[in-house]
């Protein structure tokens, strides 16, 4: 415990905590993206994936709690370091000119991080807790189930969720901020861990930009495919006919704009 306290009380220790927690969250973001991209496979693929996660709480809950701990450590260390930096120069800079090595991303890391936190809370309410009031479809996602086995239809839920244009727009903007944050954070992580020098700095910066761009394109591909290309329309129409024919609530009764 004394060692942990010493690490936390040290500015360098908090930088290590921030870097390592950021690395853990980056791995989660990539893994979560790879799982969600099964949305572009036949519906059975992502439905199996969702069922596997729900049926293995011994994997799901430690992962959730671990992610929560990483987020908490990352935010706490960021806020504490920001406060210490401001306290170290209470008079501010003599000139109002921005530091030469400061980028827009680096100057807005704390602000963008708080917006991303708000998005994470909404995302959990939307697709995990399934709060009907935040999906803006007029439909409870708990009614979305596969007619052949009665299990929840994750594919139909995603089609329904992303069919609301302003929800998808919020997702796209939030993912953009996440990747904006990520582009700077990845490069800073290597620096905090002492793994960046004048030789590797340009390569690390290029990797950070490329990784954040690929993550951005991967995540927005799902709402864009539903809104623009009506991805899932045929499946959703078939599901509506099957469930509606059985006298149950149609799973996609409120979809508009062609994504039905």
N, C-alpha and C positions, 0 to 999 in steps of 0.2 A: 504493500500500500504506500509506503514511504517513497518507493521508486516512482510509482505512478504520480504521486503528488509532485515530486521533483520535476518529472517530465512536463506536467501541466503548468507548473509555475514558471518554467523556462520558455522564453519566446521561441527558441529553436525547437524545443519539444512540441510546442503547439503547431509550429510549421510542419513538423514531421507528421503529427496527428492529422492535420488538415490535408496534407499530401496523400497519406495512406488511405484515409477515409474517402478522399476524392477518387483514388484509384479503384477502391472497392465499388464505389457507386458507378464509375465508368464501366466496369465489368458487368454490373447488373444491368445497366442501360443497354449494353450490347446484347447480353443474353436475353433480356426481355424483348428486344427488337427481333432477334432471330426466332423466338417463339411466336411472336405476333405475325411475322411475315408468312406464317402458314395460312394466313387469311387468303393468300393468293393460290393456295392449293385447293383441291376439292374440300368441301365443307367438313367432311369427316375428319380431316387432318387436325384442324384447330379445335374441333369438338373433342377429339381424343386427348389432345394436349390439355385442354381445360379440365376434362374429367380426371386426367391423371393428377393434375395439381390439387384438385379438390379432394381426391381420394387418398392423398398421401400427406396428411397433416404433419407427420413427423419430418417431412421435408419442407413443406410450405411455411409452417409457423416459425421454425428456426430461421428460415430465409427472411421472412418478414421482420422478425424481431432484430435480426442482424442488420438488415437494411435500415431499420428505424434507429438503431444505435449509431450507424455510420452517419446518417443524416444529422442526428443530434450532435455528434462530435464535430462534424464538419461546420455546422452553423455556429456552435459555441466557440470553436477555435477561431473562426472567421471574425465573429463579433468582438471577441476579446482582443485579437491581434489588431483589428481596426481601431479599437479604443486605445490600445497601448501606443500605436503609431501616432494618433492624434495628440495624446498626452505628451509624447516625446517632443512635439513641436507645437506647443499651445499657441504661439504667435502666428502660426501659418507661414507660408513662404513669403519672403520679402517681395518677390515679384508674383504677379498673378498669372504669369505664363505657366503652362502645364509642364511638369517634368518631362525631359526629353525621352525617357524610356517608358513613359506611361502611355498606354493605349486606351481607347474608349472602353474596351472590354475590362481592362484592369481597373479603371476608375469607377466602373459601375458593377463590379462583381457582387458587392453586398446587396445592392438594389435588385439586380437581376436574380440573385439567389433567393430573395424573399418572394418574388413573383413566382419563381419556379416552385417554391414550397406551397404557395397557394394553389398552383395548378395540380400538384401531387395530391393535395387534399381533395380537390374537385374530382380528379381522375379516380381516386379510390371510392368516393361517393357514387360516381357515375357507373363504373364497370365492376367494382368489387362488392361494395355494400349494397348496390342496386337501389339507391334512393330514387323513387319514382319522380319526385318533385324536381330533380336536377337534370333529368334526361330530356325534358321539354318535348316529349313525343305524345304525352297523354296515355302512355302504355306502361304498365309495369313489366320490367324486363324479366321478372320471375315467371311471367306467363309464357316466355319463349322457351319451348322445349321441343325436343325432337320427337316427331310422332311415332317413330319406330321403336324407341326405347324409353321415352319419358324423361330422358336426361336433358339438362339445360342446353339450349342451342346457342353456343358462343358465337358462331358465325352469324346467325340471324341477329343476335344482340348487337354485334359490331355494325352490321348493315343499318339497323335501326338507329343506333346511336350516332353514326356519322351522317345520317340522312338529314339532320338538322343543320342548316348551313352555318348558323352562328356558333354552334357547338364546335363544328369542325374548324371554323375560323379561329376560335379560341385555342384549339389544340395546335393548329399550325403556328400561331403567334408564340404560344408557350414553348413549343419545341424549338422554334427559332431562337428564343432567348436561352433555352437550355444549351443549344449548340454554340451560341455566342459565348456563353459562360464556359462551356467545355473547351472551346478552342484555346482560350487563355489559360484555363485551369490545367490542362494536360501539359502544356509547356512549362508552367510554373511548378508543377509537381516534380518534374525532372530536376529543375533548379533547386527546389527545396531539399531534395534528396541527395544533392551534390553530384548528379549524373549528367549535368550539362556543362559543356565547355565551349570555347570559341569554334572548335571544329564541328562539334555535334549540334550546336545551337540551331543553325539553319535547317538541319535535317529534322530535328525534333519539332521545330516550329511548323515545317511543312507537313510532318506526320499529324500534328495536332489539328491543323486546318483541314487536311484530307479526312481524318477520322470524324471530325465534327460535321463536315459536309455530308459524308456518307450516312451518318446517323440521322441527320436532318432529312435527307432524301428518303431514307428508309421509313421513318415514322410518318412523314406527311403523305407517303404514297397511299396509305390506307384511306384516310378521309378524302383525298383527292380522287381516288379511284371510285369511291361511292358517289361523290357529288358530281364529278365531271363525266365519268365513264359508266356510271350506273352499275358498278360491280356488284354482283349478287342479286341482280334483279330477277333473273330466271329462277334461281333457287328460292328466293323469297316469295315469288308468285306461286310456285309449286307448293311451298310450305303453307301458304295462306289457303290454298284450295284444299289441301289435305286436312288441315286442322279445322278449317271452317266447315268442311263437309262432315266432320265428326261431331258437330254441334258444340265445339269448344271455341274459345276466344281466338280469332286469327292472330297469328304471331306477328304479322306485319301490317296490321289494319290501318295504321296511321302514317305509313311512309308516304312522302310526297316527292315531287320533283323528279319522278321517274325511278328513284331507287326504292322499288317496292318488292 
